[in-house]
Amino acid sequence: MMRNALRQAFYIFALAAVIGAGAGLIHPRSVHWSWTRPAPAAAQDSTFALDLPAVDIPAQNSEATRPPRLISREALLGLMQRKAVLLIDSRSQSEYQAGHLPGALSLPLEELGQRQETLQQLPPDRWLITYCEGPPCDLSHQLAQVLVQSGYRSVAIYDAGVNDWLAGGGALSSEKP
């Protein structure tokens, strides 16, 4: 009797795992597994309160490969008030046009191959903050990692994204910067 119950539990678990993995493979916004990307480090809000010195972009520098930081809405608002930030929307162009954070630049992750010039012209002396809808979307994490690998050192991720922005009473813009 007990053995039969364990076998049934195993079959149910196996079936659920297969269905979950199948849905993850099919869904366009599924969880992307990355074994090489380091986890982003959460930063305290005081990290972003300091004035940034001019940042040179070294070709090979171990500091340039540190993982991007996570930023809260409050810290983001502070940087936006001081104009010390460039927001980068990692979502698709159609999602950007439907509404984005004020002043954000559209740099869809799937278009990076065609937008290398834009990637190279980002200001190195400002915080580059990537965002998307919010969890479970990880486009902002992937784009931030590309920025770090491109040599930018002042990179952070607004992980909570558009959903948190709207929940906090923020408005979306449809204007291009």
N, CA, C and O of each residue as an XYZ file, in Angstrom:
708
protein
N       0.827     -1.192      0.000
C       0.000      0.000      0.000
C       0.874      1.260      0.000
O       0.663      2.164     -0.808
N       1.855      1.315      0.910
C       2.743      2.472      0.995
C       3.592      2.589     -0.269
O       3.829      3.693     -0.760
N       4.040      1.481     -0.784
C       4.865      1.461     -1.982
C       4.060      1.981     -3.181
O       4.598      2.701     -4.022
N       2.800      1.627     -3.258
C       1.926      2.081     -4.332
C       1.722      3.599     -4.245
O       1.724      4.280     -5.271
N       1.549      4.125     -3.047
C       1.376      5.570     -2.853
C       2.643      6.324     -3.243
O       2.559      7.386     -3.861
N       3.813      5.797     -2.895
C       5.073      6.446     -3.273
C       5.256      6.438     -4.786
O       5.722      7.420     -5.364
N       4.895      5.346     -5.417
C       5.016      5.255     -6.870
C       4.087      6.277     -7.536
O       4.487      6.938     -8.494
N       2.868      6.410     -7.045
C       1.933      7.382     -7.601
C       2.452      8.806     -7.399
O       2.354      9.639     -8.300
N       2.999      9.081     -6.228
C       3.565     10.410     -5.968
C       4.719     10.691     -6.919
O       4.842     11.806     -7.427
N       5.558      9.704     -7.165
C       6.668      9.874     -8.099
C       6.151     10.175     -9.497
O       6.677     11.062    -10.169
N       5.129      9.454     -9.949
C       4.574      9.678    -11.287
C       3.956     11.070    -11.402
O       4.112     11.740    -12.423
N       3.266     11.498    -10.370
C       2.679     12.840    -10.382
C       3.780     13.894    -10.445
O       3.680     14.853    -11.211
N       4.825     13.721     -9.647
C       5.947     14.664     -9.663
C       6.620     14.682    -11.030
O       6.914     15.755    -11.557
N       6.865     13.520    -11.607
C       7.520     13.434    -12.915
C       6.661     14.088    -13.986
O       7.182     14.804    -14.841
N       5.353     13.853    -13.954
C       4.450     14.460    -14.925
C       4.449     15.984    -14.785
O       4.484     16.697    -15.788
N       4.411     16.483    -13.560
C       4.444     17.930    -13.324
C       5.754     18.530    -13.824
O       5.747     19.616    -14.404
N       6.869     17.850    -13.614
C       8.164     18.345    -14.083
C       8.204     18.397    -15.603
O       8.719     19.361    -16.169
N       7.678     17.394    -16.266
C       7.658     17.373    -17.734
C       6.762     18.485    -18.269
O       7.140     19.180    -19.213
N       5.590     18.662    -17.683
C       4.683     19.729    -18.119
C       5.323     21.096    -17.884
O       5.259     21.962    -18.756
N       5.931     21.300    -16.733
C       6.590     22.580    -16.441
C       7.737     22.866    -17.383
O       7.867     23.987    -17.874
N       8.572     21.874    -17.645
C       9.693     22.065    -18.570
C       9.181     22.332    -19.973
O       9.737     23.172    -20.682
N       8.137     21.636    -20.385
C       7.563     21.859    -21.717
C       7.000     23.260    -21.857
O       7.221     23.919    -22.873
N       6.277     23.720    -20.850
C       5.736     25.081    -20.885
C       6.864     26.102    -20.908
O       6.761     27.121    -21.591
N       7.925     25.846    -20.180
C       9.067     26.757    -20.168
C       9.760     26.846    -21.510
O      10.272     27.906    -21.869
N       9.787     25.778    -22.243
C      10.413     25.786    -23.566
C       9.556     26.503    -24.596
O      10.090     27.106    -25.527
N       8.250     26.449    -24.449
C       7.332     27.008    -25.439
C       7.054     28.484    -25.189
O       6.987     29.262    -26.141
N       6.891     28.883    -23.945
C       6.474     30.248    -23.612
C       7.553     31.257    -24.012
O       8.729     31.040    -23.720
N       7.169     32.375    -24.686
C       8.173     33.351    -25.132
C       8.865     34.103    -23.997
O       9.979     34.593    -24.184
N       8.247     34.205    -22.849
C       8.844     34.904    -21.714
C       9.196     33.920    -20.616
O       9.009     34.206    -19.433
N       9.696     32.781    -21.000
C      10.008     31.756    -20.012
C      11.274     32.120    -19.243
O      11.997     33.044    -19.618
N      11.525     31.407    -18.201
C      12.726     31.605    -17.403
C      13.928     31.150    -18.224
O      13.948     30.035    -18.745
N      14.919     32.014    -18.334
C      16.127     31.677    -19.080
C      17.179     31.192    -18.097
O      17.566     31.920    -17.183
N      17.632     29.983    -18.283
C      18.645     29.417    -17.401
C      20.014     29.834    -17.894
O      20.331     29.659    -19.071
N      20.809     30.370    -17.030
C      22.166     30.762    -17.378
C      23.102     30.244    -16.300
O      22.941     30.547    -15.118
N      24.062     29.474    -16.716
C      25.017     28.909    -15.765
C      26.280     29.758    -15.704
O      27.129     29.529    -14.843
N      26.422     30.735    -16.599
C      27.635     31.545    -16.628
C      27.406     32.947    -16.097
O      28.365     33.606    -15.698
N      26.178     33.422    -16.077
C      25.898     34.776    -15.643
C      25.893     34.841    -14.127
O      25.159     34.087    -13.489
N      26.700     35.730    -13.522
C      26.698     35.824    -12.060
C      25.418     36.488    -11.559
O      24.792     37.270    -12.275
N      25.048     36.178    -10.354
C      23.870     36.789     -9.747
C      24.158     38.258     -9.472
O      25.259     38.592     -9.035
N      23.193     39.147     -9.716
C      23.422     40.562     -9.432
C      23.478     40.801     -7.931
O      22.778     40.155     -7.152
N      24.317     41.732     -7.551
C      24.452     42.077     -6.136
C      23.490     43.208     -5.808
O      23.397     44.178     -6.561
N      22.787     43.099     -4.712
C      21.898     44.171     -4.281
C      22.750     45.285     -3.684
O      23.663     45.031     -2.899
N      22.444     46.506     -4.062
C      23.199     47.646     -3.563
C      22.349     48.423     -2.576
O      21.124     48.467     -2.688
N      23.005     49.024     -1.624
C      22.294     49.900     -0.706
C      22.023     51.207     -1.433
O      22.765     51.586     -2.339
N      20.965     51.892     -1.038
C      20.616     53.137     -1.697
C      21.739     54.163     -1.615
O      21.860     55.010     -2.501
N      22.560     54.106     -0.571
C      23.647     55.070     -0.424
C      24.691     54.918     -1.526
O      25.435     55.860     -1.800
N      24.757     53.759     -2.157
C      25.708     53.547     -3.248
C      25.458     54.527     -4.373
O      26.398     55.005     -5.006
N      24.193     54.828     -4.625
C      23.834     55.683     -5.739
C      23.781     57.154     -5.347
O      23.559     58.013     -6.201
N      23.979     57.454     -4.072
C      23.919     58.830     -3.606
C      25.211     59.585     -3.892
O      25.221     60.816     -3.898
N      26.285     58.869     -4.124
C      27.566     59.517     -4.367
C      27.629     60.059     -5.782
O      27.103     59.452     -6.714
N      28.279     61.208     -5.938
C      28.493     61.726     -7.285
C      29.486     60.825     -7.988
O      30.480     60.393     -7.405
N      29.207     60.553     -9.225
C      30.075     59.661     -9.985
C      31.210     60.446    -10.626
O      30.969     61.488    -11.236
N      32.423     59.973    -10.501
C      33.514     60.586    -11.247
C      33.420     60.147    -12.703
O      32.684     59.217    -13.034
N      34.154     60.809    -13.551
C      34.213     60.372    -14.943
C      34.760     58.952    -14.970
O      35.736     58.639    -14.288
N      34.141     58.121    -15.741
C      34.517     56.714    -15.778
C      35.163     56.414    -17.116
O      34.557     56.611    -18.169
N      36.406     55.932    -17.069
C      37.022     55.482    -18.309
C      36.590     54.043    -18.547
O      36.328     53.299    -17.602
N      36.520     53.669    -19.786
C      36.081     52.320    -20.120
C      37.301     51.524    -20.536
O      37.738     51.617    -21.683
N      37.859     50.739    -19.620
C      39.049     49.965    -19.945
C      38.710     48.764    -20.815
O      37.604     48.227    -20.753
N      39.667     48.357    -21.618
C      39.462     47.191    -22.479
C      39.377     45.923    -21.640
O      38.463     45.119    -21.825
N      40.302     45.739    -20.736
C      40.298     44.563    -19.867
C      40.570     45.035    -18.450
O      41.681     45.460    -18.136
N      39.572     44.961    -17.603
C      39.716     45.400    -16.230
C      38.843     44.505    -15.367
O      37.654     44.340    -15.641
N      39.420     43.936    -14.344
C      38.652     43.009    -13.514
C      37.474     43.704    -12.842
O      36.447     43.071    -12.592
N      37.607     45.001    -12.545
C      36.506     45.724    -11.921
C      35.334     45.860    -12.888
O      34.178     45.925    -12.470
N      35.641     45.902    -14.185
C      34.589     46.054    -15.181
C      33.751     44.793    -15.333
O      32.697     44.830    -15.967
N      34.191     43.698    -14.775
C      33.443     42.456    -14.925
C      32.618     42.108    -13.692
O      32.044     41.021    -13.625
N      32.548     43.006    -12.721
C      31.738     42.708    -11.544
C      30.261     42.740    -11.949
O      29.879     43.461    -12.871
N      29.451     41.966    -11.265
C      28.040     41.898    -11.651
C      27.327     43.228    -11.423
O      27.697     43.987    -10.527
N      26.313     43.510    -12.227
C      25.541     44.739    -12.029
C      24.796     44.696    -10.697
O      24.538     43.627    -10.145
N      24.461     45.870    -10.201
C      23.749     45.980     -8.927
C      22.255     46.093     -9.177
O      21.820     46.452    -10.271
N      21.484     45.787     -8.161
C      20.043     46.009     -8.200
C      19.759     47.363     -7.570
O      20.422     47.756     -6.610
N      18.780     48.075     -8.104
C      18.445     49.400     -7.594
C      16.959     49.448     -7.247
O      16.127     48.870     -7.946
N      16.645     50.135     -6.172
C      15.249     50.279     -5.745
C      14.609     51.467     -6.467
O      15.302     52.281     -7.078
N      13.288     51.553     -6.390
C      12.574     52.674     -7.009
C      12.993     53.996     -6.364
O      13.150     55.004     -7.052
N      13.172     53.987     -5.041
C      13.552     55.217     -4.346
C      14.922     55.711     -4.805
O      15.101     56.902     -5.059
N      15.879     54.806     -4.909
C      17.212     55.198     -5.374
C      17.160     55.659     -6.822
O      17.853     56.602     -7.202
N      16.349     55.003     -7.621
C      16.198     55.393     -9.024
C      15.617     56.796     -9.132
O      16.089     57.603     -9.932
N      14.601     57.090     -8.336
C      14.011     58.431     -8.353
C      15.038     59.491     -7.980
O      15.067     60.568     -8.576
N      15.883     59.190     -6.994
C      16.931     60.136     -6.609
C      17.911     60.402     -7.737
O      18.295     61.548     -7.971
N      18.313     59.362     -8.432
C      19.221     59.538     -9.567
C      18.543     60.289    -10.702
O      19.177     61.103    -11.373
N      17.255     60.022    -10.922
C      16.530     60.710    -11.993
C      16.416     62.205    -11.698
O      16.519     63.024    -12.611
N      16.204     62.566    -10.437
C      16.107     63.978    -10.073
C      17.427     64.702    -10.317
O      17.441     65.874    -10.696
N      18.541     63.995    -10.097
C      19.864     64.599    -10.297
C      20.349     64.458    -11.733
O      21.435     64.927    -12.074
N      19.545     63.811    -12.576
C      19.901     63.574    -13.980
C      21.237     62.847    -14.105
O      22.049     63.142    -14.982
N      21.441     61.884    -13.197
C      22.690     61.120    -13.168
C      22.480     59.707    -13.685
O      23.233     58.795    -13.344
N      21.453     59.528    -14.508
C      21.084     58.180    -14.926
C      20.595     58.185    -16.370
O      20.007     59.158    -16.844
N      20.849     57.083    -17.049
C      20.230     56.833    -18.347
C      19.461     55.528    -18.203
O      20.047     54.466    -17.992
N      18.145     55.623    -18.319
C      17.300     54.435    -18.246
C      17.310     53.736    -19.594
O      17.202     54.382    -20.636
N      17.439     52.416    -19.574
C      17.478     51.644    -20.814
C      16.409     50.562    -20.741
O      16.471     49.663    -19.902
N      15.439     50.665    -21.625
C      14.331     49.709    -21.699
C      14.774     48.518    -22.538
O      15.079     48.670    -23.720
N      14.809     47.342    -21.937
C      15.283     46.146    -22.636
C      14.148     45.378    -23.308
O      14.384     44.329    -23.909
N      12.931     45.881    -23.216
C      11.781     45.199    -23.818
C      11.741     45.446    -25.327
O      12.569     46.179    -25.868
N      10.784     44.835    -25.988
C      10.654     44.992    -27.438
C      10.270     46.428    -27.789
O       9.798     47.182    -26.938
N      10.477     46.793    -29.047
C      10.162     48.143    -29.516
C       8.668     48.438    -29.349
O       8.301     49.554    -28.981
N       7.808     47.461    -29.612
C       6.363     47.690    -29.477
C       5.976     47.930    -28.013
O       5.117     48.765    -27.733
N       6.595     47.215    -27.088
C       6.319     47.438    -25.666
C       6.829     48.811    -25.236
O       6.178     49.497    -24.447
N       7.982     49.211    -25.749
C       8.537     50.533    -25.447
C       7.581     51.625    -25.930
O       7.294     52.572    -25.198
N       7.090     51.488    -27.166
C       6.194     52.497    -27.729
C       4.861     52.559    -26.990
O       4.231     53.615    -26.936
N       4.429     51.441    -26.422
C       3.175     51.424    -25.668
C       3.303     52.184    -24.351
O       2.298     52.644    -23.809
N       4.502     52.323    -23.837
C       4.727     53.063    -22.600
C       6.007     52.630    -21.928
O       6.258     51.439    -21.747
N       6.826     53.622    -21.553
C       8.120     53.352    -20.930
C       8.374     54.373    -19.829
O       7.671     55.379    -19.732
N       9.369     54.113    -19.011
C       9.733     55.056    -17.966
C      10.195     56.360    -18.613
O      10.828     56.333    -19.669
N       9.889     57.495    -17.998
C      10.233     58.788    -18.596
C      11.729     58.917    -18.895
O      12.573     58.653    -18.038
N      12.036     59.326    -20.119
C      13.416     59.548    -20.530
C      14.178     58.299    -20.914
O      15.378     58.369    -21.182
N      13.511     57.158    -20.946
C      14.208     55.896    -21.224
C      14.564     55.766    -22.702
O      13.844     56.231    -23.585
N      15.684     55.125    -22.931
C      16.154     54.783    -24.271
C      15.730     53.350    -24.554
O      15.807     52.492    -23.674
N      15.285     53.088    -25.768
C      14.912     51.724    -26.141
C      16.134     51.009    -26.700
O      16.739     51.458    -27.673
N      16.487     49.897    -26.077
C      17.582     49.055    -26.558
C      17.173     47.600    -26.329
O      17.666     46.938    -25.415
N      16.249     47.110    -27.187
C      15.762     45.739    -26.999
C      16.893     44.729    -27.077
O      17.761     44.813    -27.946
N      16.872     43.803    -26.182
C      17.919     42.792    -26.126
C      18.024     42.034    -27.442
O      19.126     41.725    -27.894
N      16.876     41.732    -28.062
C      16.918     40.955    -29.301
C      17.443     41.754    -30.492
O      17.716     41.172    -31.541
N      17.592     43.076    -30.355
C      18.098     43.905    -31.446
C      19.545     44.348    -31.235
O      20.040     45.185    -31.990
N      20.223     43.818    -30.244
C      21.585     44.270    -29.948
C      22.525     44.105    -31.131
O      23.423     44.924    -31.326
N      22.332     43.063    -31.919
C      23.194     42.841    -33.077
C      23.140     43.990    -34.067
O      24.159     44.341    -34.663
N      21.966     44.582    -34.252
C      21.809     45.697    -35.186
C      22.045     47.048    -34.520
O      22.093     48.064    -35.212
N      22.192     47.089    -33.214
C      22.301     48.361    -32.488
C      23.650     48.523    -31.795
O      23.728     49.163    -30.746
N      24.710     47.956    -32.360
C      26.037     48.041    -31.744
C      26.509     49.488    -31.615
O      27.179     49.837    -30.643
N      26.163     50.328    -32.589
C      26.573     51.736    -32.530
C      25.943     52.424    -31.318
O      26.613     53.180    -30.614
N      24.676     52.167    -31.080
C      24.000     52.727    -29.903
C      24.653     52.225    -28.626
O      24.865     52.990    -27.685
N      24.968     50.944    -28.598
C      25.605     50.343    -27.425
C      26.938     51.018    -27.122
O      27.269     51.228    -25.955
N      27.702     51.357    -28.149
C      29.019     51.970    -27.956
C      28.938     53.450    -27.617
O      29.911     54.020    -27.123
N      27.793     54.087    -27.872
C      27.659     55.527    -27.636
C      26.997     55.870    -26.302
O      26.697     57.037    -26.050
N      26.766     54.891    -25.460
C      26.156     55.169    -24.160
C      27.131     55.962    -23.295
O      28.337     55.723    -23.351
N      26.628     56.900    -22.498
C      27.520     57.745    -21.695
C      28.183     56.963    -20.560
O      27.490     56.352    -19.747
N      29.505     56.975    -20.495
C      30.202     56.230    -19.441
C      30.190     56.936    -18.083
O      30.560     56.334    -17.075
N      29.770     58.203    -18.044
C      29.819     58.966    -16.798
C      28.468     59.027    -16.077
O      28.318     59.776    -15.112
N      27.499     58.258    -16.531
C      26.183     58.207    -15.887
C      25.854     56.759    -15.544
O      26.389     55.829    -16.148
N      24.983     56.584    -14.583
C      24.508     55.238    -14.265
C      23.637     54.759    -15.408
O      22.739     55.477    -15.848
N      23.889     53.567    -15.889
C      23.065     52.927    -16.906
C      22.160     51.940    -16.176
O      22.628     50.940    -15.631
N      20.865     52.228    -16.169
C      19.899     51.416    -15.440
C      19.017     50.685    -16.451
O      18.295     51.314    -17.225
N      19.081     49.373    -16.439
C      18.251     48.579    -17.340
C      16.986     48.138    -16.610
O      16.985     47.942    -15.395
N      15.916     47.987    -17.379
C      14.667     47.505    -16.787
C      13.827     46.807    -17.849
O      14.043     46.978    -19.049
N      12.867     46.022    -17.383
C      11.829     45.444    -18.241
C      10.533     45.474    -17.424
O      10.360     46.383    -16.613
N       9.624     44.522    -17.604
C       8.357     44.569    -16.866
C       8.531     44.376    -15.370
O       7.819     44.988    -14.573
N       9.452     43.547    -14.995
C       9.607     43.122    -13.613
C       9.584     41.612    -13.599
O       9.384     40.986    -14.640
N       9.784     41.018    -12.444
C       9.838     39.552    -12.392
C       8.579     38.947    -13.015
O       7.481     39.456    -12.790
N       8.716     37.888    -13.779
C       9.878     37.038    -14.019
C      10.718     37.455    -15.217
O      11.621     36.714    -15.605
N      10.455     38.618    -15.820
C      11.230     39.071    -16.982
C      12.689     39.279    -16.577
O      12.963     39.974    -15.598
N      13.614     38.693    -17.310
C      15.030     38.885    -16.980
C      15.808     39.514    -18.132
O      17.035     39.420    -18.179
N      15.094     40.157    -19.066
C      15.775     40.846    -20.163
C      16.706     41.926    -19.626
O      17.793     42.137    -20.164
N      16.278     42.614    -18.560
C      17.109     43.672    -17.984
C      18.399     43.103    -17.411
O      19.448     43.740    -17.504
N      18.337     41.918    -16.821
C      19.536     41.276    -16.278
C      20.498     40.915    -17.412
O      21.705     41.128    -17.304
N      19.961     40.377    -18.481
C      20.805     39.985    -19.606
C      21.446     41.202    -20.269
O      22.631     41.176    -20.600
N      20.663     42.277    -20.465
C      21.203     43.488    -21.075
C      22.257     44.125    -20.170
O      23.286     44.591    -20.658
N      22.013     44.150    -18.868
C      22.996     44.707    -17.935
C      24.306     43.936    -18.006
O      25.382     44.531    -17.950
N      24.222     42.633    -18.129
C      25.435     41.819    -18.237
C      26.191     42.150    -19.519
O      27.422     42.190    -19.514
N      25.477     42.387    -20.615
C      26.119     42.782    -21.876
C      26.828     44.124    -21.698
O      27.941     44.308    -22.190
N      26.188     45.061    -20.997
C      26.806     46.369    -20.759
C      28.089     46.230    -19.950
O      29.095     46.867    -20.262
N      28.057     45.407    -18.922
C      29.255     45.184    -18.103
C      30.352     44.549    -18.948
O      31.513     44.949    -18.867
N      29.990     43.571    -19.750
C      30.978     42.912    -20.606
C      31.514     43.853    -21.681
O      32.603     43.634    -22.212
N      30.747     44.905    -22.006
C      31.196     45.905    -22.973
C      32.098     46.946    -22.327
O      32.620     47.822    -23.016
N      32.288     46.862    -21.020
C      33.215     47.751    -20.340
C      32.588     48.818    -19.474
O      33.313     49.548    -18.799
N      31.281     48.940    -19.463
C      30.633     49.948    -18.616
C      30.657     49.470    -17.165
O      30.358     48.312    -16.874
N      31.017     50.382    -16.263
C      31.157     50.001    -14.854
C      29.997     50.466    -13.994
O      29.734     49.868    -12.951
N      29.304     51.503    -14.395
C      28.198     52.038    -13.594
C      26.878     51.510    -14.148
O      26.105     52.243    -14.765
N      26.643     50.231    -13.914
C      25.461     49.554    -14.449
C      24.643     49.006    -13.285
O      25.185     48.395    -12.364
N      23.339     49.230    -13.339
C      22.439     48.683    -12.324
C      21.163     48.198    -13.006
O      20.880     48.541    -14.153
N      20.414     47.403    -12.278
C      19.185     46.812    -12.796
C      18.025     47.252    -11.908
O      18.043     47.041    -10.695
N      17.021     47.863    -12.523
C      15.775     48.137    -11.814
C      14.929     46.881    -11.989
O      14.074     46.792    -12.870
N      15.197     45.928    -11.127
C      14.639     44.579    -11.237
C      13.115     44.571    -11.153
O      12.468     43.759    -11.814
N      12.541     45.447    -10.363
C      11.088     45.467    -10.189
C      10.388     46.002    -11.433
O       9.226     45.674    -11.673
N      11.064     46.807    -12.215
C      10.613     47.221    -13.532
C       9.337     48.035    -13.595
O       8.937     48.697    -12.638
N       8.710     47.959    -14.770
C       7.520     48.750    -15.069
C       6.394     48.460    -14.079
O       5.684     49.375    -13.663
N       6.228     47.207    -13.705
C       5.149     46.856    -12.770
C       5.291     47.605    -11.450
O       4.304     48.121    -10.926
N       6.503     47.672    -10.906
C       6.747     48.382     -9.653
C       6.593     49.884     -9.849
O       6.069     50.578     -8.978
N       7.045     50.381    -10.982
C       6.940     51.806    -11.291
C       5.470     52.236    -11.258
O       5.125     53.246    -10.644
N       4.617     51.469    -11.917
C       3.190     51.789    -11.940
C       2.562     51.613    -10.561
O       1.726     52.422    -10.158
N       2.948     50.577     -9.838
C       2.414     50.335     -8.494
C       2.789     51.466     -7.542
O       2.050     51.759     -6.602
N       3.935     52.102     -7.780
C       4.377     53.207     -6.944
C       3.803     54.547     -7.364
O       4.177     55.581     -6.811
N       2.894     54.544     -8.340
C       2.256     55.784     -8.772
C       2.964     56.484     -9.909
O       2.573     57.588    -10.287
N       3.993     55.876    -10.463
C       4.705     56.481    -11.583
C       3.899     56.388    -12.865
O       3.085     55.481    -13.039
N       4.132     57.326    -13.749
C       3.443     57.341    -15.043
C       4.401     56.877    -16.126
O       5.615     57.053    -16.022
N       3.842     56.289    -17.152
C       4.646     55.885    -18.301
C       4.582     56.972    -19.358
O       3.609     57.721    -19.443
N       5.616     57.045    -20.150
C       5.711     58.025    -21.223
C       5.650     57.295    -22.553
O       6.037     56.130    -22.647
N       5.168     57.974    -23.572
C       5.202     57.401    -24.916
C       6.081     58.241    -25.828
O       6.162     57.984    -27.029
N       6.742     59.249    -25.258
C       7.637     60.110    -26.030
C       9.021     59.505    -26.098
O       9.455     58.809    -25.180
N       9.718     59.778    -27.201
C      11.111     59.350    -27.315
C      11.985     60.405    -26.643
O      11.669     61.594    -26.695
N      13.091     59.976    -26.007
C      13.950     60.961    -25.328
C      14.666     61.863    -26.317
O      15.425     62.743    -25.913
